């Protein structure tokens, strides 16, 4: 297993609703601009009726966890990252 020369870039955001128009587009632009490897997004306001496919991003694997609110995790699709099983 090769070691990464720099630690992954982590982006943590309390989104206060990713269901707003264009919210995912803005989030994706931020993640590309900051070269984010892993994001943790809370307060998404997603409901079970929301289709997960509408909240994915090119180049990232999305995990959706339900706690009191839904938390999205986006992990860059890269051989340097180990894919974890969704909880």
VEXDREN-2710 file (C-alpha; in Angstrom, 1 decimal):
% VEXDREN-2710
k/r/px/py/pz
1/UNK/0.0/0.0/0.0
2/UNK/1.5/3.3/-1.0
3/UNK/1.5/6.2/1.4
4/UNK/0.1/9.6/0.5
5/UNK/2.5/12.5/0.6
6/UNK/-0.1/14.9/1.9
7/UNK/-3.1/14.3/4.1
8/UNK/-6.5/14.3/2.5
9/UNK/-8.4/17.6/2.3
10/UNK/-11.5/17.6/4.6
11/UNK/-14.5/19.9/4.0
12/UNK/-17.1/20.1/6.8
13/UNK/-20.3/22.1/6.3
14/UNK/-23.5/22.6/8.2
15/UNK/-25.5/23.1/5.0
16/UNK/-28.9/24.2/6.4
17/UNK/-30.6/22.4/3.5
18/UNK/-29.0/20.9/0.3
19/UNK/-32.5/20.7/-1.0
20/UNK/-32.5/24.4/-2.0
21/UNK/-32.2/25.1/-5.8
22/UNK/-28.6/24.8/-7.0
23/UNK/-27.2/24.0/-3.5
24/UNK/-25.5/20.8/-4.7
25/UNK/-24.0/22.7/-7.7
26/UNK/-22.6/25.4/-5.4
27/UNK/-21.3/22.7/-3.1
28/UNK/-19.6/20.8/-6.0
29/UNK/-18.0/24.0/-7.2
30/UNK/-16.6/24.7/-3.7
31/UNK/-15.3/21.1/-3.5
32/UNK/-13.6/21.4/-6.9
33/UNK/-12.2/24.8/-6.1
34/UNK/-10.7/23.7/-2.7
35/UNK/-9.6/20.3/-4.1
36/UNK/-11.6/18.5/-1.5
37/UNK/-10.9/14.8/-1.0
38/UNK/-13.6/14.1/1.7
39/UNK/-16.6/16.1/2.7
40/UNK/-19.0/15.8/5.6
41/UNK/-22.2/17.7/5.2
42/UNK/-24.8/18.0/8.0
43/UNK/-28.2/19.6/8.4
44/UNK/-29.0/18.5/4.8
45/UNK/-32.8/18.4/5.4
46/UNK/-33.0/15.4/3.1
47/UNK/-36.0/13.1/3.6
48/UNK/-36.4/9.5/2.6
49/UNK/-38.4/10.6/-0.4
50/UNK/-35.4/12.5/-1.8
51/UNK/-33.5/10.4/-4.4
52/UNK/-29.8/10.0/-3.4
53/UNK/-28.8/10.2/-7.1
54/UNK/-29.8/13.9/-7.2
55/UNK/-27.2/14.7/-4.5
56/UNK/-24.1/12.9/-5.9
57/UNK/-21.2/14.6/-7.5
58/UNK/-18.9/13.6/-10.4
59/UNK/-15.7/12.1/-9.1
60/UNK/-17.0/11.4/-5.7
61/UNK/-18.7/8.4/-4.0
62/UNK/-21.6/9.5/-1.8
63/UNK/-22.6/7.9/1.5
64/UNK/-25.9/9.0/3.1
65/UNK/-26.4/8.4/6.8
66/UNK/-29.5/9.1/8.8
67/UNK/-29.1/10.4/12.3
68/UNK/-31.3/13.1/13.6
69/UNK/-30.8/14.7/10.2
70/UNK/-29.2/13.3/7.1
71/UNK/-25.4/13.5/6.8
72/UNK/-23.8/13.2/3.4
73/UNK/-20.2/12.0/3.0
74/UNK/-18.5/12.5/-0.3
75/UNK/-15.3/10.6/-0.8
76/UNK/-13.1/11.3/-3.9
77/UNK/-12.9/8.4/-6.3
78/UNK/-9.2/7.7/-6.1
79/UNK/-7.0/4.7/-5.5
80/UNK/-5.4/6.4/-2.5
81/UNK/-8.7/6.3/-0.6
82/UNK/-10.2/3.2/1.0
83/UNK/-13.9/2.8/0.4
84/UNK/-15.8/2.2/3.6
85/UNK/-19.0/0.3/3.8
86/UNK/-22.0/2.6/4.4
87/UNK/-23.3/2.4/8.0
END
